[in-house]
Amino acid sequence: MAKILVVDDTPVDQRLVGRLLEKNSDLQTSYAGNGKQALEVIARESPDLVLTDLQMPEMDGLELVQRIRTDFSAIPVILMTAYGNEDVALKALRQGAANYVPKKNLARDLLDTVDSVLAAATDHRLQRRLFASLQQTESRFCLENDLAMIPALVNHLREN
């Protein structure tokens, strides 16, 4: 069962998001009223995903995204807002949010977005566990005398 933390300063919006999430019985929901409370809940409960509003007192959603990226980097964050536009979405993604859902589209898009972000986070965790078990790897290349191959080799080695 995945644990979802909903961060919103408006109780009505908390309940709305909670009801939408309840449609998936594999999700357990907890709540925080602002970013500072959210950080306390994250430290205590270690949720699998954080859904946060953009505009909140004390610490807004973008600040929360930054703090989660710094302090709890394995926890994905989905930003939601009633006041957003493409610029806000792009800024959120650049600061580390996994996705963005406008509040006007929550009923239509929230569950699919949560499912896809949770699936990606699960894959990422499994990859980290797998590579933590890696004891040895070996690559051998027999390159032609072609300088154009060097950047491709360097990129491959960086990725691996």
Secondary structure, DSSP 8 states (H G I E B T S, - for coil): -EEEEEE-S-HHHHHHHHHHHHTSTTEEEEEESSHHHHHHHHHHH--SEEEEESS-SSS-HHHHHHHHHHH-TTS-EEEEESS--HHHHHHHHHTT-SEEEEGGGHHHHHHHHHHHHHHHHHHHHHHHHHHHS-----------S-TTHHHHHHHHHHH-
